[in-house]
Each structure stands twice: as structure tokens, then as C-alpha cells.
Amino acid sequence: MSEGNWYLQQIDPDSTGGFPCDNCGKIYKHRGNMRRHMVYECGKQARFQCSFCDRKFHQQSNLKRHFENKHAMLPKFSKSITVYRTRTIS
């Protein structure tokens, strides 16, 4: 599995009851995770950008985790830290 996709499980949906994404075929153990993927991630541009290294994320919680792990020498992530959403191109 590629880096960043560690949470995906390569399982056979017929034998284990996994939930595949109708768009890209990724398989999730839990239906809620698959639905979140379809709503916020699959085929969509990342909406949240780190203001320190320009890395982009689909979910704000992933930006928060990145910020706390990669930029630990900076103040803790808080509501006072500006979170940038990237512009959606229509």
C-alpha cells in the first residue's frame, strides 16, 4: 500500500463484507469510512492546506494531525491558527 493509504484494507468484499467505493474501488471495513471517503475525498481536490509547508489534505482533522506531528516546534494547533481552504475550480 502506498504511504497515506495505510488505513485501507485490501479485503475481498464478497468474503468479508467490506464496502467498496463505487468510483475508485477502494475497500473499507466500515460503511461510514467508505461514505466519508466518497463525500470528502474520492475524485475531489484537497481543501485544507498547511500554512507552513503547503501540503494539502481532504479533511481538517488530517491537517491538524500533520501540523502537530510535523511542525511540533510551532505552537499547538488551535482555532487561532489560520486554516486555509484551497479554491475549488469549477
GIWO-V79169 format. One record per residue. N is the residue number from 1. SS is DSSP state (hx for helix, st for strand, lp for the rest). D_CENTER is the distance of its C-alpha to the mean C-alpha in whole Angstrom. Layout:
# GIWO-V79169
n=N ss=SS d_center=D_CENTER
n=N ss=SS d_center=D_CENTER
This chain:
# GIWO-V79169
n=1 ss=lp d_center=15
n=2 ss=lp d_center=14
n=3 ss=lp d_center=12
n=4 ss=lp d_center=8
n=5 ss=lp d_center=9
n=6 ss=lp d_center=11
n=7 ss=lp d_center=10
n=8 ss=lp d_center=11
n=9 ss=lp d_center=15
n=10 ss=lp d_center=18
n=11 ss=lp d_center=20
n=12 ss=lp d_center=23
n=13 ss=hx d_center=22
n=14 ss=hx d_center=26
n=15 ss=hx d_center=27
n=16 ss=hx d_center=24
n=17 ss=lp d_center=23
n=18 ss=lp d_center=19
n=19 ss=st d_center=17
n=20 ss=st d_center=17
n=21 ss=lp d_center=15
n=22 ss=lp d_center=18
n=23 ss=lp d_center=16
n=24 ss=lp d_center=15
n=25 ss=lp d_center=16
n=26 ss=lp d_center=14
n=27 ss=st d_center=15
n=28 ss=st d_center=14
n=29 ss=lp d_center=16
n=30 ss=lp d_center=16
n=31 ss=hx d_center=16
n=32 ss=hx d_center=14
n=33 ss=hx d_center=11
n=34 ss=hx d_center=12
n=35 ss=hx d_center=12
n=36 ss=hx d_center=9
n=37 ss=hx d_center=8
n=38 ss=hx d_center=11
n=39 ss=hx d_center=11
n=40 ss=hx d_center=8
n=41 ss=hx d_center=7
n=42 ss=lp d_center=10
n=43 ss=lp d_center=12
n=44 ss=lp d_center=11
n=45 ss=lp d_center=11
n=46 ss=lp d_center=8
n=47 ss=lp d_center=10
n=48 ss=st d_center=10
n=49 ss=st d_center=12
n=50 ss=lp d_center=13
n=51 ss=lp d_center=17
n=52 ss=lp d_center=18
n=53 ss=lp d_center=17
n=54 ss=lp d_center=15
n=55 ss=lp d_center=12
n=56 ss=st d_center=9
n=57 ss=st d_center=6
n=58 ss=lp d_center=5
n=59 ss=lp d_center=5
n=60 ss=hx d_center=8
n=61 ss=hx d_center=8
n=62 ss=hx d_center=6
n=63 ss=hx d_center=9
n=64 ss=hx d_center=11
n=65 ss=hx d_center=11
n=66 ss=hx d_center=11
n=67 ss=hx d_center=14
n=68 ss=hx d_center=16
n=69 ss=hx d_center=15
n=70 ss=hx d_center=16
n=71 ss=lp d_center=18
n=72 ss=lp d_center=20
n=73 ss=lp d_center=23
n=74 ss=lp d_center=22
n=75 ss=lp d_center=23
n=76 ss=lp d_center=20
n=77 ss=lp d_center=17
n=78 ss=lp d_center=19
n=79 ss=lp d_center=20
n=80 ss=lp d_center=22
n=81 ss=lp d_center=20
n=82 ss=lp d_center=19
n=83 ss=lp d_center=15
n=84 ss=st d_center=15
n=85 ss=st d_center=14
n=86 ss=lp d_center=14
n=87 ss=lp d_center=17
n=88 ss=lp d_center=17
n=89 ss=lp d_center=19
n=90 ss=lp d_center=21
